[in-house]
Amino acid sequence: MTIPPWHKDAVGGRLQHQTWGPEAALAPFFGILAVAPPVAGGRLSSVPPGAFGGNIDNPFARAGAVISLPVFVPGALFMAGDGHALQGDGEICDTALETALNARFRFTLEKGTAPPAPEILYQNRLITMGFNPDLNRAAEEAAARMIEVICARSPLSRAEAFRHCSLFGSLRITQVVNGVKGVHCVLDLGSLKGADPA
């Protein structure tokens, strides 16, 4: 079997020999990270993401990240798939650099602490997510969830948390190609340094 040249280079953390010339650093992650959705919703497509996770396509969901998901059914029924070697925010053309991935996951059940939608903690950055067919609404959901987190982790009032989020948070388009659009808000938790929880 012949191993494609890009696969050989992946071992060194680089992707080479792209047909149009450039070289890019690999940043692998699973596009799909999900628990089973609520049974009442019936059968769902695997394409649009939701509160259960699913096809979130968030590059922050990589090795070393802590991903928090709500649980809707006994046993959670977690699944992962849709391996990407590289993808930019937005997944503009409906695909990433698709690849096979192996991973080892560690699970912790924390009752009563589930976020309303997936949250990711990666290198002291918290990422909240919003999903909606309307991109503006998805952005509002991601920002509103970050404001709630700031209020929970610091003594800031809601108005102060809103301002803090505007100064230190960054809204990014996760993807626009899965029917339900995704936006994530990124906050370096170091920005809350010195603010003890209320």
VORO-317366 format. One record per residue (C-alpha): residue number from 0; residue in one letter; x, y, z. Coordinates in steps of 0.1 Angstrom, whole numbers, padded with zeros to 4 digits. Layout:
// residues N
R   resi   resn      px      py      pz
R    NUM      A       X       Y       Z
...
// end
This chain:
// residues 198
R   resi   resn      px      py      pz
R      0      M    0000    0000    0000
R      1      T    0013    0035   -0009
R      2      I    0011    0061    0019
R      3      P    0001    0095    0005
R      4      P    0030    0121    0009
R      5      W    0009    0143    0031
R      6      H    0004    0114    0055
R      7      K    0042    0109    0059
R      8      D    0046    0146    0067
R      9      A    0018    0145    0092
R     10      V    0041    0125    0115
R     11      G    0063    0156    0117
R     12      G    0033    0179    0123
R     13      R    0034    0194    0088
R     14      L    0012    0189    0058
R     15      Q    0032    0192    0025
R     16      H    0026    0186   -0012
R     17      Q   -0008    0203   -0015
R     18      T   -0016    0206   -0052
R     19      W   -0016    0244   -0052
R     20      G    0017    0246   -0034
R     21      P    0014    0258    0003
R     22      E    0025    0240    0034
R     23      A    0002    0240    0065
R     24      A    0006    0228    0100
R     25      L   -0018    0200    0109
R     26      A   -0043    0205    0137
R     27      P   -0064    0173    0140
R     28      F   -0097    0172    0157
R     29      F   -0130    0153    0156
R     30      G   -0158    0172    0138
R     31      I   -0185    0151    0155
R     32      L   -0186    0148    0193
R     33      A   -0220    0140    0206
R     34      V   -0242    0124    0231
R     35      A   -0276    0110    0222
R     36      P   -0302    0137    0218
R     37      P   -0335    0138    0237
R     38      V   -0357    0109    0226
R     39      A   -0387    0132    0222
R     40      G   -0371    0148    0192
R     41      G   -0373    0117    0172
R     42      R   -0348    0106    0145
R     43      L   -0323    0134    0136
R     44      S   -0299    0139    0107
R     45      S   -0262    0136    0115
R     46      V   -0256    0169    0097
R     47      P   -0269    0197    0119
R     48      P   -0254    0202    0154
R     49      G   -0274    0210    0185
R     50      A   -0274    0211    0223
R     51      F   -0263    0174    0222
R     52      G   -0232    0183    0202
R     53      G   -0230    0164    0170
R     54      N   -0214    0179    0139
R     55      I   -0200    0209    0157
R     56      D   -0168    0212    0136
R     57      N   -0150    0232    0162
R     58      P   -0112    0231    0159
R     59      F   -0108    0237    0196
R     60      A   -0122    0202    0203
R     61      R   -0087    0187    0199
R     62      A   -0063    0166    0220
R     63      G   -0060    0180    0255
R     64      A   -0094    0198    0255
R     65      V   -0121    0193    0281
R     66      I   -0155    0191    0264
R     67      S   -0187    0195    0285
R     68      L   -0220    0181    0271
R     69      P   -0254    0178    0286
R     70      V   -0267    0143    0290
R     71      F   -0302    0134    0278
R     72      V   -0305    0096    0280
R     73      P   -0292    0070    0304
R     74      G   -0255    0062    0296
R     75      A   -0252    0094    0275
R     76      L   -0243    0072    0244
R     77      F   -0213    0093    0234
R     78      M   -0199    0091    0199
R     79      A   -0170    0107    0180
R     80      G   -0163    0108    0143
R     81      D   -0157    0130    0112
R     82      G   -0119    0133    0117
R     83      H   -0103    0164    0104
R     84      A   -0066    0170    0099
R     85      L   -0071    0207    0093
R     86      Q   -0100    0231    0091
R     87      G   -0104    0268    0093
R     88      D   -0132    0286    0112
R     89      G   -0164    0286    0092
R     90      E   -0157    0254    0072
R     91      I   -0165    0276    0042
R     92      C   -0167    0250    0014
R     93      D   -0185    0222    0033
R     94      T   -0154    0201    0040
R     95      A   -0122    0200    0059
R     96      L   -0090    0180    0053
R     97      E   -0107    0147    0062
R     98      T   -0087    0120    0078
R     99      A   -0090    0089    0100
R    100      L   -0083    0095    0137
R    101      N   -0078    0074    0167
R    102      A   -0084    0088    0202
R    103      R   -0086    0080    0239
R    104      F   -0114    0097    0258
R    105      R   -0118    0100    0296
R    106      F   -0153    0106    0309
R    107      T   -0165    0123    0341
R    108      L   -0201    0126    0351
R    109      E   -0208    0158    0370
R    110      K   -0245    0159    0379
R    111      G   -0262    0193    0379
R    112      T   -0234    0211    0361
R    113      A   -0242    0205    0324
R    114      P   -0241    0236    0301
R    115      P   -0271    0241    0278
R    116      A   -0249    0235    0248
R    117      P   -0213    0222    0243
R    118      E   -0185    0240    0260
R    119      I   -0148    0235    0255
R    120      L   -0119    0243    0277
R    121      Y   -0086    0244    0259
R    122      Q   -0053    0258    0272
R    123      N   -0072    0281    0297
R    124      R   -0095    0293    0270
R    125      L   -0132    0287    0275
R    126      I   -0153    0283    0244
R    127      T   -0191    0286    0245
R    128      M   -0212    0276    0215
R    129      G   -0245    0287    0199
R    130      F   -0264    0269    0172
R    131      N   -0293    0284    0151
R    132      P   -0303    0285    0114
R    133      D   -0299    0322    0118
R    134      L   -0262    0332    0121
R    135      N   -0271    0363    0142
R    136      R   -0291    0342    0167
R    137      A   -0263    0317    0169
R    138      A   -0239    0345    0177
R    139      E   -0262    0359    0204
R    140      E   -0265    0324    0220
R    141      A   -0228    0319    0221
R    142      A   -0222    0354    0236
R    143      A   -0251    0350    0261
R    144      R   -0237    0317    0274
R    145      M   -0202    0333    0279
R    146      I   -0218    0361    0299
R    147      E   -0235    0336    0321
R    148      V   -0201    0318    0326
R    149      I   -0184    0351    0335
R    150      C   -0212    0359    0361
R    151      A   -0208    0324    0376
R    152      R   -0170    0325    0378
R    153      S   -0166    0361    0390
R    154      P   -0183    0388    0411
R    155      L   -0191    0409    0380
R    156      S   -0227    0420    0375
R    157      R   -0244    0410    0343
R    158      A   -0238    0445    0328
R    159      E   -0201    0442    0338
R    160      A   -0199    0407    0324
R    161      F   -0214    0420    0291
R    162      R   -0187    0447    0289
R    163      H   -0159    0422    0299
R    164      C   -0171    0398    0271
R    165      S   -0170    0427    0246
R    166      L   -0134    0436    0256
R    167      F   -0119    0401    0261
R    168      G   -0142    0377    0243
R    169      S   -0140    0368    0206
R    170      L   -0169    0356    0185
R    171      R   -0159    0332    0157
R    172      I   -0180    0315    0131
R    173      T   -0177    0278    0136
R    174      Q   -0194    0266    0105
R    175      V   -0220    0278    0080
R    176      V   -0225    0246    0060
R    177      N   -0245    0223    0082
R    178      G   -0280    0238    0080
R    179      V   -0279    0249    0116
R    180      K   -0251    0274    0118
R    181      G   -0225    0275    0146
R    182      V   -0208    0304    0164
R    183      H   -0183    0301    0192
R    184      C   -0172    0327    0218
R    185      V   -0136    0324    0230
R    186      L   -0125    0338    0263
R    187      D   -0091    0336    0279
R    188      L   -0099    0328    0316
R    189      G   -0068    0347    0326
R    190      S   -0088    0378    0318
R    191      L   -0108    0371    0350
R    192      K   -0076    0369    0371
R    193      G   -0081    0386    0405
R    194      A   -0118    0383    0403
R    195      D   -0127    0357    0430
R    196      P   -0160    0338    0424
R    197      A   -0189    0355    0441
// end
